C-alpha cells in the first residue's frame, strides 16, 4: 500500500533535523548555475529522438529507501555544489555537461522542497542533500506539497536566493553535496555542451544506490 503524505512528512520531519545539524555553518558559495553530467549518448538521443527536449523521468530508488519521491516523481537531477569555488572539473555521472542558469528555473514562480539526506555505503564521509524544484501549481508541485517539506527560498541551509540582489547561494561544506531535482522539461536547443573527464564508472548506477544503513549522521533510528 502506498504511503500517504502525512506519513512521508512525518518521516522527513525527523530526517530534516539530521541534515540541519550536519549542514549548519557559515560557509557558503555564490552560484549562478545548475550543472548536469550524463554520457554523450544521452544528449545525442535527446537531439535525435526527443526534439531537443530533456524530459523528466521517474526518480530511482537511490538514497533513503523511505524518500517520498523514489519511484513516484519525475525529474531531472542537477548539481549545484562547487569544488574550490568553481564547477567540479570531473564527474562520476558522464563525460558531457550541460549548464542551466539558476534564474531560469529558480525564479519567483518556483517552489523548493527538502526530499532526502543520505550517504552511500562506499563513500560514507560524503553526505547528500536532495532538493526538489517545481513550478508552482504544477502536478509535481501538488505532489511535493503533500509529501515533502517546503523550504523558504530565502532562508535555508542548502540553496537560497538573496532577498536584496539577483544572486543565489549554496552550502560550502567539503563533505556535503547538494543535488537539485527539477520537475519540468528543459529545451536543449541553445544549450552549450562541454566535455568533462569522468571518475569511477562514468555513469549513474541503474536503480540507484541505497543509503548506508548504519550511519549515525543521516539515519533516523
FENHUSUL-V682813 format. One record per residue. N is the residue number from 0. RES is the residue in one letter. PHI is phi in degrees with one decimal (999 if undefined). PSI is psi as a letter, one per 20 degrees, with the letter a starting at -180 (999 if undefined). Layout:
N/RES/PHI/PSI, N/RES/PHI/PSI
This chain:
0/X/999/p, 1/X/-66.5/q, 2/X/-72.3/q, 3/X/-92.0/r, 4/X/-60.4/h, 5/X/-65.0/g, 6/X/-65.2/g, 7/X/-62.7/g, 8/X/-66.5/h, 9/X/-61.2/h, 10/X/-68.2/g, 11/X/-66.0/h, 12/X/-68.6/i, 13/X/-89.1/h, 14/X/-78.6/h, 15/X/-57.5/g, 16/X/-59.7/h, 17/X/-62.8/g, 18/X/-66.4/g, 19/X/-60.6/g, 20/X/-64.8/g, 21/X/-74.5/h, 22/X/-101.8/j, 23/X/-71.2/p, 24/X/168.5/r, 25/X/-109.4/j, 26/X/-95.3/p, 27/X/-150.9/r, 28/X/-118.7/q, 29/X/-81.2/p, 30/X/-129.6/q, 31/X/-130.6/i, 32/X/-137.1/q, 33/X/-104.8/q, 34/X/-129.9/q, 35/X/-136.8/p, 36/X/-108.2/p, 37/X/-146.1/r, 38/X/-59.5/q, 39/X/-56.9/h, 40/X/-62.2/h, 41/X/-62.2/g, 42/X/-72.6/h, 43/X/-63.6/h, 44/X/-64.0/h, 45/X/-62.8/g, 46/X/-68.7/g, 47/X/-82.2/h, 48/X/-121.7/i, 49/X/-129.3/k, 50/X/60.9/k, 51/X/64.9/k, 52/X/-107.1/p, 53/X/-85.6/o, 54/X/-100.6/p, 55/X/-60.3/q, 56/X/-137.1/r, 57/X/-66.0/p, 58/X/-62.7/p, 59/X/-77.5/a, 60/X/-96.4/j, 61/X/-68.0/q, 62/X/85.2/b, 63/X/-67.7/p, 64/X/-58.0/h, 65/X/-96.1/j, 66/X/-59.8/p, 67/X/-65.1/i, 68/X/-92.0/i, 69/X/-61.3/p, 70/X/68.0/j, 71/X/-130.0/i, 72/X/-137.6/p, 73/X/-90.3/q, 74/X/-172.7/r, 75/X/-125.5/p, 76/X/-90.0/p, 77/X/-129.4/q, 78/X/-97.9/q, 79/X/-134.2/i, 80/X/-68.0/p, 81/X/-90.7/r, 82/X/-121.0/o, 83/X/54.0/l, 84/X/83.7/j, 85/X/-139.2/r, 86/X/-62.2/q, 87/X/-55.7/q, 88/X/-90.0/j, 89/X/-154.6/r, 90/X/-147.8/q, 91/X/-83.3/i, 92/X/-104.3/i, 93/X/157.4/r, 94/X/-93.1/j, 95/X/-132.0/p, 96/X/-124.9/p, 97/X/-117.1/q, 98/X/-115.5/p, 99/X/-123.6/p, 100/X/-58.1/p, 101/X/-60.1/h, 102/X/-69.6/i, 103/X/-77.1/h, 104/X/-108.8/h, 105/X/-101.8/m, 106/X/-102.9/a, 107/X/-69.6/i, 108/X/-93.9/j, 109/X/-100.3/q, 110/X/-118.9/q, 111/X/-119.8/p, 112/X/-132.6/q, 113/X/-90.8/p, 114/X/-123.3/h, 115/X/-163.6/q, 116/X/-149.1/p, 117/X/-159.8/r, 118/X/-131.9/r, 119/X/-99.8/q, 120/X/-54.7/h, 121/X/-84.1/i, 122/X/-139.7/m, 123/X/-67.6/i, 124/X/-80.0/i, 125/X/-105.7/p, 126/X/-112.1/q, 127/X/-119.7/p, 128/X/-111.7/p, 129/X/-103.3/p, 130/X/-110.5/q, 131/X/-120.9/p, 132/X/-115.0/p, 133/X/-123.3/r, 134/X/-85.7/p, 135/X/-56.0/p, 136/X/88.2/i, 137/X/-74.1/r, 138/X/-59.3/g, 139/X/-63.5/h, 140/X/-66.1/g, 141/X/-64.8/h, 142/X/-61.1/g, 143/X/-65.6/h, 144/X/-60.8/h, 145/X/-78.1/h, 146/X/-114.7/i, 147/X/-115.6/r, 148/X/-106.2/o, 149/X/-75.6/p, 150/X/-105.7/q, 151/X/-71.1/o, 152/X/-65.9/i, 153/X/-105.9/i, 154/X/-153.2/n, 155/X/-151.6/r, 156/X/-88.3/i, 157/X/-118.3/g, 158/X/-154.1/p, 159/X/-146.4/r, 160/X/-97.4/q, 161/X/-76.1/p, 162/X/-68.8/h, 163/X/-113.9/j, 164/X/-152.3/r, 165/X/-92.9/l, 166/X/-125.2/q, 167/X/-123.2/q, 168/X/-127.7/q, 169/X/-139.0/r, 170/X/-60.3/p, 171/X/-117.2/n, 172/X/-139.2/p, 173/X/-59.4/h, 174/X/-113.8/k, 175/X/-131.5/p, 176/X/-113.7/p, 177/X/-99.5/p, 178/X/-119.4/q, 179/X/-121.0/p, 180/X/-100.0/o, 181/X/-99.5/p, 182/X/-99.0/j, 183/X/-116.6/r, 184/X/-70.2/q, 185/X/-130.6/p, 186/X/-75.7/p, 187/X/-98.2/j, 188/X/-55.6/g, 189/X/-115.5/k, 190/X/-86.7/q, 191/X/-94.3/p, 192/X/-101.3/q, 193/X/-124.8/q, 194/X/-83.3/q, 195/X/-135.4/p, 196/X/-59.2/q, 197/X/-105.7/q, 198/X/-126.3/q, 199/X/65.3/b, 200/X/-78.3/i, 201/X/78.7/j, 202/X/-159.2/r, 203/X/-69.3/q, 204/X/-85.0/p, 205/X/-53.8/p, 206/X/86.4/i, 207/X/83.9/r, 208/X/-112.0/p, 209/X/-73.1/q, 210/X/-66.0/q, 211/X/-64.2/p, 212/X/-87.9/i, 213/X/-121.5/k, 214/X/-89.3/p, 215/X/-69.4/h, 216/X/-73.0/g, 217/X/-117.8/j, 218/X/-100.2/q, 219/X/-96.5/o, 220/X/-88.7/999
